[in-house]
């Protein structure tokens, strides 16, 4: 039996949600930042490597700690890691506490896109949202990420190379609003 959402009732004053955050791309080589010039401007494209096993282990650990919601930061999940994450959610779906998982997924089919994907406890997609606004880096941020051109010169600014979304997604979750 799959535990119903109402088994953990947010309207119960004794219920306190536990949010688990997965700092998936922590090591320097977990996230590659490609830099290039186009139309006379500097651009960047962050790409996570496939970390499915690490993501699945994190979900299992957070379930053991009682997390109800699991959050993966933007651009931290490679599209090829989704299968491992869904399997880890299904493994805890019957008796585990995790209700929803929000993933920051980098998709590279065609022009790169950053998507937030909300999965339920069984790994099914509840909703998704493509990023609506690029995050362009100023000189301080370029310095922080050590973004340089081909000649080794530190960049003054860099534009994010993503295809932006054209809609805003709004939805309700059962028993949560």
ZIHU-V397033 format. One record per backbone hydrogen bond with DSSP energy under -0.5 kcal/mol. NH is the residue of the N-H (numbers start at 1). CO is the residue of the C=O. If there is no record, write none. Layout:
# ZIHU-V397033
NH|CO / NH|CO
This chain:
# ZIHU-V397033
3|93 / 3|94 / 7|4 / 8|5 / 10|8 / 12|9 / 15|12 / 19|17 / 20|18 / 20|69 / 22|71 / 23|21 / 24|22 / 26|24 / 30|27 / 31|28 / 32|47 / 34|32 / 34|45 / 36|43 / 38|41 / 41|38 / 43|36 / 44|159 / 45|34 / 47|32 / 49|30 / 51|49 / 55|51 / 56|52 / 57|53 / 58|54 / 59|55 / 60|56 / 61|57 / 62|58 / 63|59 / 64|60 / 65|61 / 66|63 / 67|62 / 68|18 / 69|18 / 70|100 / 71|20 / 72|102 / 73|22 / 76|73 / 76|104 / 77|104 / 78|76 / 79|106 / 81|78 / 82|79 / 85|81 / 86|82 / 87|83 / 88|84 / 89|85 / 90|86 / 91|87 / 92|88 / 92|89 / 93|89 / 93|90 / 96|92 / 99|68 / 100|68 / 101|119 / 102|70 / 103|101 / 103|117 / 104|73 / 105|103 / 105|115 / 106|77 / 107|105 / 107|113 / 113|107 / 115|105 / 115|113 / 116|129 / 117|103 / 117|115 / 118|127 / 119|101 / 119|117 / 120|124 / 121|99 / 123|120 / 126|118 / 127|118 / 129|116 / 131|114 / 136|134 / 137|158 / 142|138 / 143|139 / 144|140 / 145|141 / 146|143 / 147|142 / 148|146 / 149|153 / 152|149 / 155|147 / 158|137 / 159|42 / 161|44 / 162|160 / 163|112 / 164|162 / 165|131 / 176|173 / 177|173
